[in-house]
């Protein structure tokens, strides 16, 4: 892009929505068809598109499916509320009547021991109440909000190729009729999920060696809920193989039920169909089987593998990746949608700054990529910990001492930028886990020497 091609300047009016900063924006009307093209209409893609459109940019969003469509990842975190407000979609989400979630219960294999994560007790959490969502409805709300904000949304359109040039990107795509089109854009956002439209072409998804799990899941009716305030909370049951079972209430009647187990376990126990695998994992987890005694499955079982990965490249000249295209973390603490939408806001900020400065080179996105990686590892530490027996045992020992419990809850509520005191308490917790691990190791060594 060159300065000579700037043909107009768009300035925001005083009615600019709260949460999105205004300012002067230059773009190449007549040269680019759109300032930005977003590939994928999930939470990460729609958030990026909405944030850019609310800043006055001309945005194209290509989504290969027609919404509503099924997607896993129903349980949300309190810190997502802050993102909803910034995007201006908080009212629409509140009016949708989603199930209210105040916390999460983690129960032992037989259901006798419970650790309840009450988000109201979490420090540094502006709004402790969050929601459980059927993703088909939730994602459609976000996508329709993008369109209302001025995004050109094309569903049933699939991106085919992005040709990067010094002054723009030629994006080729196809629509429902099979005909191909090409548009010129200033930058491309890869929000294509696990397909990794750019991240798998210009890099790869590096699978996390410590989080090699699979998930199999379905929806049920007739599952009893908790009572009172906790009726909408997610319930999780641990398994001796370090896997776990989830129960997520989606409505008064429907419940999302799934099993996450290590790939090594699944290879030995896999059944002919996802339905049979799910039934087997639920039946051998006593507390889960008890809840399902009178339940009926109301959807097909679905299977997901290679749950956790991080892209080797998350940005470059004229492109960035958000959401599952960039990374995905094991769902034990329900971070998926928050990570995607928060990255969408930050990607939009970086692209906006690049468009304003007439510089969309990779160096413009270095801080964005660093932040996405840092946040991923911030939550990854807890996800990896949950599959560690010493972490898991200490997690079930609730103690009010030193404020450690409330600090841990803060992170589990989605706090990705804790204050120094909270970070210190989190470090104390992991220090205690390390001491427990060392004590276990010394005990085993002593027993071996005694023999």
Number of C-alpha atoms within 10 A of each C-alpha: 18 10 10 7 15 15 12 12 12 13 13 16 9 7 7 14 15 12 15 16 12 17 13 11 19 21 24 21 15 11 17 21 18 20 27 30 27 28 29 31 30 26 29 33 35 33 32 32 37 30 28 27 23 23 24 23 22 21 27 24 27 24 25 19 15 12 18 14 12 11 13 15 17 20 27 24 26 25 25 22 20 17 19 20 13 16 24 20 19 16 10 14 18 11 8 12 11 19 20 20 26 24 27 22 17 22 22 21 22 15 16 8 12 18 15 15 22 21 25 18 15 22 21 19 20 13 17 21 19 23 24 24 25 23 21 16 17 20 22 19 19 25 25 17 20 28 19 13 19 18 25 18 22 19 17 15 22 21 21 13 14 19 10 18 13 12 17 21 25 20 19 16 19 17 17 13 8 10 8 14 12 16 15 22 25 29 29 28 28 27 33 28 23 17 15 24 21 26 29 17 10 14 14 18 22 15 16 18 10 13 19 17 21 22 25 22 25 20 22 21 19 16 22 17 19 13 9 7 11 17 19 25 27 26 23 26 23 24 20 11 11 16 22 27 27 23 24 27 33 23 17 14 13 18 25 26 24 24 26 26 20 20 19 12 14 16 10 8 11 15 14 7 11 19 18 14 21 24 17 16 24 22 15 12 21 16 20 25 16 16 15 18 12 11 16 13 18 13 13 12 19 16 17 13 13 19 20 23 23 22 22 15 19 28 28 19 19 25 25 29 34 35 30 28 31 31 28 26 24 24 16 19 20 20 25 24 22 23 25 28 24 23 26 29 24 21 30 23 20 19 28 22 16 20 21 15 12 17 16 25 17 17 14 19 25 15 14 22 23 12 14 24 16 13 16 19 15 15 21 21 11 19 21 17 17 20 19 14 15 19 20 17 13 15 19 15 11 14 12 8 8 10 15 21 21 25 26 22 23 28 25 25 32 22 24 17 13 17 12 9 12 20 16 13 18 22 15 14 19 17 12 15 21 14 13 17 16 13 12 13 12 12 12 12 11 11 10 9 8 7 5
